Amino acid sequence: MDNWKLLIGIWLFLLSGSALSGWAQDDHRSRAERIYEHFMAGCGDSIYAALNDEAQKQLSPALFTDTWRQLTAQFGALKSAGTWTQETMQGVELYCRDLTFERCRLRLLVGFDADGRMNTIRVIPAPEPAGAPTVAFDRTLMEERDTLVTTDGYRLPATLTLPRTKEKGRRVPCVVLVHASGPNDRDETIGPNKPFRDLAWLLAYRGIATLRYDKRTKVYGADCVPQGRRLDMDVETVDDALSAVRLAAGLPQVAADSVFVLGHSQGGMMAPRIARRSPQVAGIIILAGPARPLEDLLVEQSEYLASLTTPDEQAHARLDELRRQVANVKRLGTPDFNDTIPLPLGVPREYWEFLQTYNAVRTASTLTCPLLVLQGERDYQVTMQDYGLWLMGLLTCPKAQLKSYPALNHLLQEGKGKSTPLEYNEAHPVPAYVADDVAGFIRGRDVR
């Protein structure tokens, strides 16, 4: 499973705050520069002091003290730092600086409330310079249209990709693409990679439409939870996917009885629930879908990432604290649960309670529609252990097919040897054979 905010595991924190107003840009730029200097120097107390009250309740100075050392240990020494620029994300105005290390380029993002207190500090892969797409868009074979996926007043910008057909008025199958965890855009952009865009274009070449949309947590940030609701997987993922299915089924270009859901990672885990709640879903495709509890994957991923470097005492302490939090999550609903222990990832209790009641494999086994489970064998985030659980749980399901790919990682990138987060900074398209298998499944063929 993804590390809540991003697939790569080097997110720091993102705490939505009010949009900037009333302060000169130079003031915020100088604040960002000071935060950067504290960040490099490991001055966790100074960074913590700059946070707003909401962030201080959720974080501690220790979280910031050793991060720079960890980054340089994993990615090499800093070679250069770019100039500060601005961008807006989740309604928050951010100040960005690209940092070039020996082995990759990262981007530091810092954001502030109107009163100058910090609401965001985050590290992501630096976008690659604009260039030719890794999968070509052929206007003679496909077209794209902007649309909106709407749920209870939440309006999510979306893209409908349609194959150009020779038969006028012919309706085509459509696949709704459902994201992994974190505030993903409609392309599921990670560094220079856009796996959902790749899949949309590859499937269009094969005569299949797709609908992809920006995730609610990206568009609305902390305002993504409706009044009277609590954050859980339905709010984060399922409700909007159901709206997208209804939208796709009502399109004049789409065959209403051939709307499929393709979920990646967390989206794959929730695909059975989406199909269970919607009679309009003709089938589901699960790409790297977790079959185990999220908290177990969190510990496994953290241990794996720690194994890529030489962890120090603080790193061991953080792992021990995560294990303590996860053990406490396991006690939810029992007298042994300790509500003074922080919950993993800072997500609310209701989120974990929802996950305790949901079993993806068991839900999938009750479906009557066709299922396809696809898994990369080099994936360290959702592993072949999960694939084995899908295999065993769906043995008695005649409409279930499963396939693993020896060369693929979690982003469906080809590679060799041990997979690491560094691969996510390299531009590798989704291979055509993945789209071949998805298209074959949609057309009722066996996947081999």
The 8 nearest C-alpha neighbors of each residue, nearest first, counted from 0:
[[1, 380, 381, 296, 289, 264, 293, 265],
 [0, 2, 6, 3, 180, 5, 380, 179],
 [1, 3, 5, 4, 8, 6, 0, 297],
 [4, 2, 181, 1, 180, 5, 344, 6],
 [5, 3, 181, 2, 10, 180, 182, 6],
 [4, 6, 181, 7, 2, 3, 1, 8],
 [7, 5, 1, 8, 2, 4, 189, 180],
 [6, 8, 420, 5, 9, 423, 10, 2],
 [7, 9, 2, 10, 6, 5, 420, 1],
 [10, 8, 7, 11, 122, 123, 5, 70],
 [11, 9, 122, 8, 121, 12, 123, 5],
 [10, 12, 121, 122, 9, 120, 13, 66],
 [11, 13, 121, 120, 10, 14, 119, 4],
 [14, 12, 119, 120, 121, 15, 11, 118],
 [15, 13, 119, 118, 16, 12, 54, 221],
 [16, 14, 221, 220, 118, 13, 119, 91],
 [17, 15, 118, 112, 14, 18, 91, 111],
 [16, 18, 112, 19, 91, 113, 15, 90],
 [17, 19, 91, 92, 90, 112, 20, 16],
 [20, 18, 113, 112, 92, 17, 111, 21],
 [19, 21, 113, 22, 18, 112, 114, 23],
 [20, 22, 113, 23, 19, 114, 24, 115],
 [23, 21, 20, 24, 26, 113, 19, 27],
 [22, 24, 26, 25, 21, 27, 20, 28],
 [25, 23, 27, 26, 28, 22, 29, 19],
 [24, 26, 28, 23, 27, 29, 22, 30],
 [27, 25, 29, 23, 24, 28, 30, 22],
 [26, 28, 30, 24, 29, 25, 31, 23],
 [27, 29, 25, 31, 30, 26, 24, 32],
 [28, 30, 32, 26, 31, 27, 25, 33],
 [31, 29, 27, 33, 28, 32, 26, 34],
 [30, 32, 28, 34, 29, 33, 27, 109],
 [33, 31, 29, 35, 30, 34, 28, 36],
 [32, 34, 36, 30, 35, 31, 37, 29],
 [35, 33, 37, 31, 36, 32, 38, 30],
 [36, 34, 38, 32, 33, 37, 31, 39],
 [35, 37, 33, 39, 38, 34, 40, 32],
 [38, 36, 42, 40, 34, 35, 39, 41],
 [39, 37, 35, 41, 36, 40, 34, 42],
 [38, 40, 36, 37, 41, 67, 35, 42],
 [41, 39, 37, 38, 42, 36, 67, 64],
 [40, 42, 64, 38, 39, 43, 65, 37],
 [43, 41, 37, 40, 45, 44, 64, 38],
 [42, 44, 64, 60, 63, 46, 45, 41],
 [43, 45, 60, 47, 46, 42, 48, 61],
 [46, 44, 48, 47, 43, 42, 49, 37],
 [47, 45, 43, 49, 48, 44, 34, 37],
 [46, 48, 44, 60, 50, 49, 45, 43],
 [47, 49, 45, 46, 50, 44, 55, 51],
 [48, 50, 46, 47, 117, 116, 45, 51],
 [51, 49, 117, 47, 48, 116, 54, 118],
 [50, 52, 116, 54, 117, 53, 118, 55],
 [51, 53, 55, 54, 56, 50, 116, 118],
 [54, 52, 56, 55, 51, 57, 50, 14],
 [53, 55, 57, 56, 51, 52, 50, 58],
 [56, 54, 52, 58, 57, 53, 50, 51],
 [55, 57, 54, 53, 58, 52, 59, 51],
 [58, 56, 54, 55, 345, 53, 59, 341],
 [59, 57, 55, 56, 54, 60, 62, 47],
 [58, 60, 61, 62, 47, 55, 57, 63],
 [61, 59, 43, 44, 47, 62, 63, 64],
 [60, 62, 64, 63, 59, 43, 65, 44],
 [61, 63, 60, 59, 64, 65, 58, 43],
 [64, 62, 43, 61, 66, 60, 65, 41],
 [63, 65, 43, 41, 61, 42, 62, 66],
 [64, 66, 68, 67, 63, 41, 69, 62],
 [67, 65, 69, 68, 63, 64, 70, 62],
 [68, 66, 70, 69, 65, 39, 71, 38],
 [67, 69, 71, 66, 70, 65, 72, 41],
 [70, 68, 72, 66, 67, 71, 73, 65],
 [71, 69, 67, 73, 72, 68, 74, 66],
 [70, 72, 75, 74, 76, 68, 73, 69],
 [71, 73, 69, 70, 75, 74, 68, 308],
 [72, 74, 70, 71, 75, 69, 308, 307],
 [75, 73, 102, 71, 70, 72, 100, 101],
 [76, 74, 71, 101, 100, 72, 102, 73],
 [77, 75, 71, 100, 101, 78, 74, 72],
 [76, 78, 100, 79, 99, 101, 75, 71],
 [79, 77, 100, 99, 76, 101, 80, 98],
 [78, 80, 99, 77, 98, 81, 100, 97],
 [81, 79, 98, 97, 99, 82, 96, 78],
 [82, 80, 97, 96, 98, 83, 79, 99],
 [81, 83, 96, 84, 80, 97, 95, 98],
 [82, 84, 96, 95, 94, 81, 85, 28],
 [85, 83, 95, 94, 82, 96, 86, 93],
 [86, 84, 94, 93, 95, 83, 92, 87],
 [85, 87, 93, 92, 88, 94, 84, 95],
 [88, 86, 92, 91, 93, 90, 89, 85],
 [87, 89, 90, 91, 92, 86, 93, 217],
 [90, 88, 220, 217, 218, 91, 219, 87],
 [89, 91, 88, 87, 18, 92, 219, 220],
 [92, 90, 18, 88, 87, 89, 93, 16],
 [93, 91, 87, 86, 110, 19, 18, 88],
 [92, 94, 110, 86, 109, 85, 87, 108],
 [93, 95, 85, 109, 108, 84, 110, 83],
 [94, 96, 108, 84, 83, 107, 85, 93],
 [95, 97, 83, 107, 81, 106, 82, 98],
 [98, 96, 106, 81, 105, 80, 125, 107],
 [99, 97, 80, 105, 104, 106, 79, 100],
 [98, 100, 104, 79, 78, 77, 103, 80],
 [101, 99, 77, 78, 103, 76, 102, 75],
 [100, 102, 75, 76, 103, 74, 78, 77],
 [101, 103, 74, 100, 75, 104, 421, 99],
 [102, 104, 100, 101, 99, 74, 105, 424],
 [103, 105, 99, 125, 98, 100, 124, 97],
 [106, 104, 124, 125, 98, 123, 97, 99],
 [105, 107, 97, 125, 123, 122, 96, 124],
 [108, 106, 122, 96, 95, 121, 97, 109],
 [109, 107, 95, 121, 94, 120, 93, 122],
 [108, 110, 120, 94, 119, 93, 31, 121],
 [111, 109, 93, 119, 118, 117, 92, 94],
 [112, 110, 117, 118, 116, 115, 113, 19],
 [113, 111, 115, 114, 116, 17, 19, 16],
 [112, 114, 19, 20, 115, 21, 111, 18],
 [115, 113, 112, 116, 111, 22, 21, 19],
 [116, 114, 112, 111, 113, 117, 27, 22],
 [115, 117, 51, 111, 112, 50, 49, 114],
 [116, 118, 111, 50, 51, 49, 110, 119],
 [119, 117, 111, 14, 16, 110, 51, 50],
 [120, 118, 110, 13, 109, 14, 117, 121],
 [121, 119, 109, 12, 108, 13, 11, 110],
 [120, 122, 11, 108, 12, 10, 107, 13],
 [121, 123, 107, 10, 106, 11, 108, 9],
 [124, 122, 106, 105, 10, 125, 121, 9],
 [125, 123, 105, 190, 106, 126, 104, 424],
 [124, 126, 105, 106, 104, 190, 123, 97],
 [127, 125, 190, 191, 124, 128, 106, 105],
 [126, 128, 191, 129, 125, 190, 130, 424],
 [129, 127, 130, 126, 191, 125, 131, 190],
 [130, 128, 127, 131, 126, 132, 191, 133],
 [129, 131, 128, 132, 127, 133, 191, 426],
 [130, 132, 133, 129, 135, 134, 128, 136],
 [133, 131, 134, 135, 130, 136, 129, 428],
 [132, 134, 428, 135, 131, 427, 426, 197],
 [135, 133, 132, 197, 428, 136, 200, 201],
 [134, 136, 132, 137, 133, 200, 131, 197],
 [135, 137, 138, 200, 134, 141, 132, 140],
 [138, 136, 139, 140, 141, 135, 142, 200],
 [139, 137, 141, 140, 142, 136, 163, 143],
 [138, 140, 137, 141, 163, 142, 136, 162],
 [141, 139, 163, 138, 137, 162, 204, 142],
 [142, 140, 162, 163, 138, 161, 139, 203],
 [141, 143, 161, 160, 138, 162, 144, 163],
 [144, 142, 160, 159, 161, 158, 145, 141],
 [143, 145, 159, 158, 146, 160, 142, 161],
 [146, 144, 158, 157, 159, 143, 147, 156],
 [145, 147, 157, 158, 156, 144, 159, 148],
 [148, 146, 156, 157, 155, 149, 154, 145],
 [147, 149, 155, 243, 154, 242, 157, 156],
 [150, 148, 154, 153, 147, 155, 152, 242],
 [149, 151, 153, 152, 239, 242, 154, 148],
 [152, 150, 153, 149, 225, 154, 238, 239],
 [151, 153, 150, 154, 149, 225, 155, 148],
 [154, 152, 150, 149, 151, 155, 215, 223],
 [155, 153, 149, 148, 152, 147, 156, 150],
 [154, 156, 148, 147, 213, 149, 157, 212],
 [157, 155, 147, 212, 213, 146, 148, 154],
 [156, 158, 212, 146, 147, 211, 145, 155],
 [159, 157, 145, 211, 144, 210, 146, 212],
 [158, 160, 210, 144, 143, 209, 145, 161],
 [161, 159, 143, 209, 208, 142, 158, 210],
 [162, 160, 208, 142, 141, 203, 143, 163],
 [163, 161, 141, 203, 206, 140, 164, 208],
 [162, 164, 141, 140, 161, 165, 142, 139],
 [165, 163, 166, 162, 167, 169, 206, 140],
 [164, 166, 167, 163, 169, 168, 162, 140],
 [167, 165, 164, 169, 168, 163, 170, 171],
 [166, 168, 169, 165, 164, 170, 163, 252],
 [167, 169, 166, 170, 252, 251, 164, 165],
 [170, 168, 166, 167, 171, 252, 164, 165],
 [169, 171, 253, 252, 254, 168, 172, 251],
 [170, 172, 253, 254, 207, 252, 173, 169],
 [173, 171, 257, 207, 254, 253, 258, 208],
 [174, 172, 208, 258, 209, 207, 259, 253],
 [173, 175, 209, 259, 260, 258, 176, 210],
 [174, 176, 260, 210, 209, 261, 259, 211],
 [175, 177, 261, 211, 262, 174, 260, 210],
 [178, 176, 262, 266, 261, 263, 175, 240],
 [179, 177, 266, 263, 262, 180, 176, 183],
 [178, 180, 265, 264, 266, 263, 181, 177],
 [181, 179, 265, 3, 1, 178, 4, 5],
 [180, 182, 4, 3, 5, 183, 179, 216],
 [183, 181, 217, 216, 214, 4, 184, 180],
 [184, 182, 187, 214, 181, 217, 213, 185],
 [183, 185, 213, 187, 186, 214, 188, 217],
 [184, 186, 213, 212, 211, 187, 183, 157],
 [187, 185, 195, 196, 193, 188, 184, 194],
 [188, 186, 184, 183, 193, 185, 195, 194],
 [187, 189, 193, 186, 192, 190, 184, 183],
 [190, 188, 192, 191, 187, 193, 423, 124],
 [189, 191, 124, 424, 126, 192, 125, 423],
 [190, 192, 426, 127, 126, 189, 424, 425],
 [193, 191, 189, 426, 190, 188, 194, 427],
 [192, 194, 188, 186, 196, 187, 195, 197],
 [193, 195, 197, 196, 429, 192, 187, 198],
 [196, 194, 186, 198, 197, 187, 193, 199],
 [195, 197, 186, 199, 193, 198, 194, 200],
 [198, 196, 194, 195, 200, 199, 134, 201],
 [199, 197, 201, 195, 196, 200, 202, 194],
 [200, 198, 196, 202, 197, 201, 209, 195],
 [199, 201, 203, 197, 202, 198, 196, 204],
 [202, 200, 198, 204, 203, 199, 197, 434],
 [203, 201, 205, 207, 204, 199, 200, 198],
 [204, 202, 162, 207, 200, 206, 205, 201],
 [203, 205, 201, 202, 206, 200, 140, 162],
 [204, 206, 202, 203, 207, 201, 438, 162],
 [205, 207, 203, 162, 204, 202, 208, 171],
 [208, 206, 203, 202, 172, 205, 173, 171],
 [209, 207, 173, 161, 160, 203, 172, 162],
 [210, 208, 174, 173, 160, 199, 175, 159],
 [209, 211, 159, 175, 158, 174, 176, 160],
 [212, 210, 185, 176, 158, 157, 175, 209],
 [213, 211, 157, 185, 156, 214, 158, 155],
 [214, 212, 185, 184, 155, 156, 157, 183],
 [213, 215, 217, 216, 183, 184, 182, 212],
 [214, 216, 218, 217, 219, 223, 213, 155],
 [215, 217, 220, 182, 219, 214, 218, 223],
 [218, 216, 182, 89, 214, 215, 220, 219],
 [217, 219, 215, 89, 216, 220, 214, 213],
 [218, 220, 223, 222, 216, 89, 217, 215],
 [221, 219, 216, 89, 222, 217, 223, 218],
 [220, 222, 223, 15, 219, 216, 224, 14],
 [223, 221, 219, 220, 224, 225, 216, 15],
 [222, 224, 219, 221, 220, 216, 215, 225],
 [223, 225, 222, 230, 228, 229, 226, 234],
 [226, 224, 228, 227, 223, 222, 229, 151],
 [225, 227, 228, 224, 229, 222, 223, 151],
 [226, 228, 225, 229, 224, 230, 234, 223],
 [229, 227, 225, 226, 224, 230, 234, 231],
 [230, 228, 231, 224, 349, 227, 225, 234],
 [229, 231, 234, 224, 350, 228, 349, 235],
 [232, 230, 350, 234, 233, 235, 229, 353],
 [233, 231, 235, 234, 236, 237, 350, 230],
 [232, 234, 237, 238, 236, 231, 235, 230],
 [235, 233, 231, 232, 236, 238, 230, 237],
 [234, 236, 232, 233, 231, 237, 215, 230],
 [237, 235, 233, 232, 234, 238, 239, 240],
 [236, 238, 233, 240, 239, 273, 241, 232],
 [239, 237, 241, 233, 240, 234, 236, 242],
 [240, 238, 242, 241, 237, 150, 236, 243],
 [241, 239, 243, 237, 242, 238, 244, 236],
 [240, 242, 244, 238, 239, 243, 237, 245],
 [243, 241, 239, 245, 240, 244, 246, 150],
 [242, 244, 240, 246, 241, 245, 148, 247],
 [243, 245, 241, 247, 246, 242, 248, 240],
 [246, 244, 242, 248, 243, 247, 241, 249],
 [245, 247, 243, 249, 244, 248, 242, 250],
 [248, 246, 244, 250, 249, 245, 243, 253],
 [249, 247, 255, 245, 246, 250, 244, 258],
 [250, 248, 246, 247, 245, 251, 255, 253],
 [249, 251, 253, 247, 252, 248, 246, 255],
 [250, 252, 253, 249, 170, 254, 168, 248],
 [251, 253, 170, 250, 171, 254, 169, 168],
 [254, 252, 170, 171, 250, 251, 255, 172],
 [253, 255, 170, 171, 257, 256, 172, 252],
 [254, 256, 248, 257, 253, 258, 249, 279],
 [255, 257, 254, 258, 281, 279, 248, 280],
 [258, 256, 172, 254, 281, 255, 259, 173],
 [259, 257, 173, 281, 280, 174, 172, 256],
 [258, 260, 174, 282, 281, 280, 283, 175],
 [259, 261, 283, 175, 174, 284, 176, 262],
 [262, 260, 284, 176, 283, 285, 175, 177],
 [267, 263, 261, 266, 177, 285, 270, 176],
 [262, 264, 267, 286, 266, 179, 178, 287],
 [263, 265, 288, 179, 287, 267, 266, 286],
 [266, 264, 179, 268, 267, 180, 263, 288],
 [267, 265, 262, 263, 177, 178, 179, 269],
 [268, 262, 266, 288, 285, 263, 264, 270],
 [267, 269, 288, 265, 266, 289, 359, 270],
 [268, 270, 266, 272, 267, 271, 265, 273],
 [269, 271, 273, 267, 272, 268, 262, 266],
 [272, 270, 363, 274, 273, 269, 362, 275],
 [271, 273, 275, 269, 270, 274, 276, 362],
 [272, 274, 270, 276, 271, 275, 237, 277],
 [275, 273, 271, 277, 276, 272, 280, 270],
 [274, 276, 272, 273, 277, 271, 366, 278],
 [277, 275, 273, 274, 272, 278, 241, 271],
 [278, 276, 274, 279, 275, 280, 273, 241],
 [279, 277, 280, 276, 274, 275, 281, 273],
 [278, 280, 277, 281, 256, 258, 244, 248],
 [281, 279, 259, 258, 278, 274, 282, 277],
 [280, 282, 259, 258, 257, 368, 279, 256],
 [283, 281, 369, 259, 368, 280, 370, 260],
 [282, 284, 260, 370, 259, 261, 371, 285],
 [283, 285, 261, 371, 372, 370, 260, 262],
 [284, 286, 267, 372, 262, 288, 261, 373],
 [285, 287, 263, 373, 288, 267, 374, 262],
 [288, 286, 374, 264, 381, 263, 373, 285],
 [287, 289, 264, 267, 268, 286, 285, 265],
 [290, 288, 268, 291, 381, 385, 0, 264],
 [289, 291, 385, 360, 359, 388, 288, 389],
 [290, 292, 289, 293, 385, 295, 296, 388],
 [293, 291, 295, 294, 296, 290, 354, 289],
 [292, 294, 296, 295, 297, 0, 291, 289],
 [293, 295, 297, 296, 292, 325, 298, 343],
 [296, 294, 297, 293, 298, 292, 299, 291],
 [295, 297, 299, 293, 294, 298, 0, 300],
 [298, 296, 294, 300, 295, 299, 301, 293],
 [297, 299, 301, 295, 296, 300, 302, 294],
 [298, 300, 296, 302, 297, 301, 303, 295],
 [301, 299, 303, 297, 302, 298, 296, 380],
 [302, 300, 298, 304, 303, 299, 305, 297],
 [301, 303, 305, 299, 300, 304, 298, 306],
 [302, 304, 300, 306, 305, 301, 299, 307],
 [305, 303, 301, 306, 307, 302, 300, 308],
 [304, 306, 302, 303, 307, 308, 310, 301],
 [305, 307, 303, 304, 308, 302, 309, 310],
 [308, 306, 304, 305, 303, 309, 73, 419],
 [309, 307, 306, 305, 310, 73, 72, 304],
 [308, 310, 311, 306, 307, 305, 72, 73],
 [311, 309, 314, 308, 305, 315, 312, 306],
 [312, 310, 314, 313, 315, 309, 316, 308],
 [311, 313, 315, 314, 316, 310, 317, 309],
 [312, 314, 316, 315, 311, 317, 65, 310],
 [313, 315, 317, 311, 316, 310, 312, 318],
 [314, 316, 318, 312, 313, 317, 319, 311],
 [315, 317, 313, 319, 314, 318, 320, 312],
 [318, 316, 320, 314, 319, 315, 321, 313],
 [319, 317, 321, 315, 320, 316, 322, 314],
 [318, 320, 316, 322, 317, 321, 315, 323],
 [321, 319, 323, 317, 318, 322, 316, 324],
 [322, 320, 324, 318, 323, 319, 325, 317],
 [321, 323, 319, 325, 320, 324, 326, 318],
 [322, 324, 320, 326, 321, 325, 319, 327],
 [325, 323, 321, 327, 322, 326, 342, 343],
 [324, 326, 328, 322, 327, 323, 294, 321],
 [327, 325, 323, 329, 324, 328, 322, 330],
 [326, 328, 324, 330, 329, 325, 336, 323],
 [329, 327, 325, 330, 331, 326, 324, 342],
 [328, 330, 326, 327, 331, 325, 336, 355],
 [331, 329, 336, 327, 328, 333, 335, 332],
 [332, 330, 328, 336, 333, 329, 327, 352],
 [331, 333, 330, 334, 336, 352, 335, 329],
 [332, 334, 335, 331, 330, 336, 329, 337],
 [335, 333, 336, 332, 330, 331, 337, 338],
 [334, 336, 333, 330, 337, 331, 327, 332],
 [337, 335, 330, 331, 334, 333, 327, 338],
 [338, 336, 339, 340, 335, 327, 330, 334],
 [337, 339, 340, 336, 341, 342, 327, 331],
 [340, 338, 337, 341, 336, 342, 327, 324],
 [339, 341, 338, 337, 342, 324, 327, 323],
 [342, 340, 339, 324, 343, 345, 338, 57],
 [341, 343, 345, 324, 340, 344, 346, 328],
 [344, 342, 345, 324, 341, 325, 321, 346],
 [345, 343, 346, 342, 3, 2, 341, 4],
 [344, 346, 343, 342, 347, 57, 341, 58],
 [345, 347, 344, 350, 342, 348, 343, 351],
 [348, 346, 349, 350, 345, 230, 351, 342],
 [347, 349, 351, 350, 352, 346, 342, 353],
 [348, 350, 352, 347, 351, 353, 231, 229],
 [351, 349, 231, 353, 348, 352, 347, 230],
 [350, 352, 354, 353, 348, 349, 355, 347],
 [351, 353, 349, 355, 354, 350, 348, 356],
 [354, 352, 350, 351, 355, 356, 349, 231],
 [355, 353, 351, 357, 356, 352, 350, 292],
 [356, 354, 352, 353, 357, 351, 358, 292],
 [355, 357, 354, 353, 352, 358, 351, 359],
 [358, 356, 354, 355, 359, 353, 362, 361],
 [357, 359, 361, 360, 362, 356, 290, 354],
 [360, 358, 362, 361, 268, 363, 290, 357],
 [361, 359, 363, 362, 358, 392, 389, 290],
 [360, 362, 364, 363, 358, 359, 365, 392],
 [363, 361, 359, 360, 364, 365, 271, 358],
 [364, 362, 271, 360, 365, 361, 366, 359],
 [363, 365, 361, 362, 366, 393, 360, 396],
 [366, 364, 363, 362, 367, 361, 396, 275],
 [367, 365, 363, 364, 368, 275, 362, 271],
 [366, 368, 365, 369, 398, 364, 396, 282],
 [367, 369, 282, 366, 281, 370, 398, 283],
 [370, 368, 398, 282, 399, 283, 367, 371],
 [371, 369, 399, 283, 282, 284, 400, 398],
 [370, 372, 284, 400, 401, 399, 285, 283],
 [373, 371, 401, 285, 284, 286, 400, 402],
 [372, 374, 286, 402, 403, 401, 285, 287],
 [375, 373, 403, 287, 286, 404, 376, 402],
 [376, 374, 407, 404, 408, 378, 377, 403],
 [375, 377, 405, 378, 404, 383, 407, 403],
 [378, 376, 408, 375, 407, 418, 379, 406],
 [377, 379, 408, 409, 375, 382, 376, 380],
 [380, 378, 382, 381, 377, 418, 300, 409],
 [381, 379, 0, 378, 300, 382, 409, 1],
 [382, 380, 0, 289, 379, 378, 287, 385],
 [381, 383, 384, 378, 385, 379, 380, 386],
 [382, 384, 386, 385, 387, 376, 381, 374],
 [383, 385, 387, 382, 386, 388, 381, 290],
 [386, 384, 290, 388, 383, 387, 382, 289],
 [385, 387, 383, 389, 384, 388, 390, 374],
 [388, 386, 390, 384, 385, 389, 383, 391],
 [387, 389, 385, 391, 390, 386, 392, 290],
 [390, 388, 386, 392, 387, 391, 393, 360],
 [391, 389, 387, 388, 393, 392, 386, 394],
 [390, 392, 388, 394, 389, 393, 387, 395],
 [391, 393, 389, 390, 394, 388, 360, 364],
 [394, 392, 396, 390, 395, 391, 364, 389],
 [395, 393, 391, 396, 392, 390, 397, 399],
 [394, 396, 393, 397, 392, 364, 399, 391],
 [397, 395, 393, 399, 398, 394, 364, 367],
 [396, 398, 399, 395, 394, 400, 393, 369],
 [397, 399, 369, 396, 370, 400, 368, 367],
 [400, 398, 370, 396, 397, 369, 371, 393],
 [401, 399, 371, 370, 372, 398, 402, 446],
 [402, 400, 372, 371, 373, 399, 403, 390],
 [401, 403, 373, 372, 374, 404, 400, 447],
 [402, 404, 374, 373, 375, 376, 405, 401],
 [403, 405, 375, 376, 406, 407, 374, 402],
 [404, 406, 376, 407, 375, 403, 377, 408],
 [407, 405, 413, 414, 404, 415, 377, 376],
 [408, 406, 375, 413, 411, 412, 377, 404],
 [407, 409, 378, 377, 375, 411, 412, 410],
 [408, 410, 378, 411, 375, 380, 287, 407],
 [411, 409, 412, 408, 194, 423, 407, 429],
 [410, 412, 407, 408, 409, 429, 413, 375],
 [413, 411, 407, 410, 408, 427, 429, 428],
 [412, 414, 407, 406, 411, 408, 427, 415],
 [415, 413, 406, 407, 412, 416, 408, 418],
 [416, 414, 406, 417, 413, 418, 377, 407],
 [415, 417, 418, 414, 377, 406, 419, 405],
 [416, 418, 419, 415, 377, 379, 414, 378],
 [417, 419, 377, 416, 379, 408, 378, 420],
 [418, 420, 421, 422, 417, 379, 304, 307],
 [421, 419, 7, 422, 423, 418, 8, 424],
 [422, 420, 419, 423, 424, 103, 425, 102],
 [423, 421, 425, 424, 420, 419, 418, 412],
 [422, 424, 421, 425, 420, 190, 189, 7],
 [423, 425, 190, 422, 421, 124, 191, 426],
 [426, 424, 422, 423, 427, 191, 421, 190],
 [425, 427, 191, 192, 424, 428, 423, 133],
 [426, 428, 412, 425, 192, 429, 133, 413],
 [429, 427, 133, 430, 412, 134, 197, 426],
 [428, 430, 411, 194, 412, 197, 431, 427],
 [431, 429, 432, 433, 428, 434, 412, 411],
 [430, 432, 434, 433, 435, 429, 201, 198],
 [431, 433, 435, 434, 430, 436, 429, 437],
 [434, 432, 436, 435, 431, 430, 437, 429],
 [433, 435, 437, 431, 436, 432, 438, 202],
 [436, 434, 432, 438, 433, 437, 439, 431],
 [437, 435, 439, 433, 434, 438, 446, 440],
 [436, 438, 434, 440, 439, 435, 441, 433],
 [439, 437, 441, 435, 440, 436, 434, 442],
 [440, 438, 436, 444, 442, 441, 437, 435],
 [439, 441, 443, 437, 444, 442, 438, 436],
 [442, 440, 438, 443, 439, 437, 444, 172],
 [441, 443, 439, 440, 444, 438, 437, 172],
 [444, 442, 440, 441, 439, 445, 438, 369],
 [443, 445, 439, 440, 442, 446, 441, 438],
 [444, 446, 447, 440, 443, 439, 400, 436],
 [445, 447, 436, 440, 444, 439, 400, 402],
 [446, 445, 402, 436, 401, 400, 444, 439]]
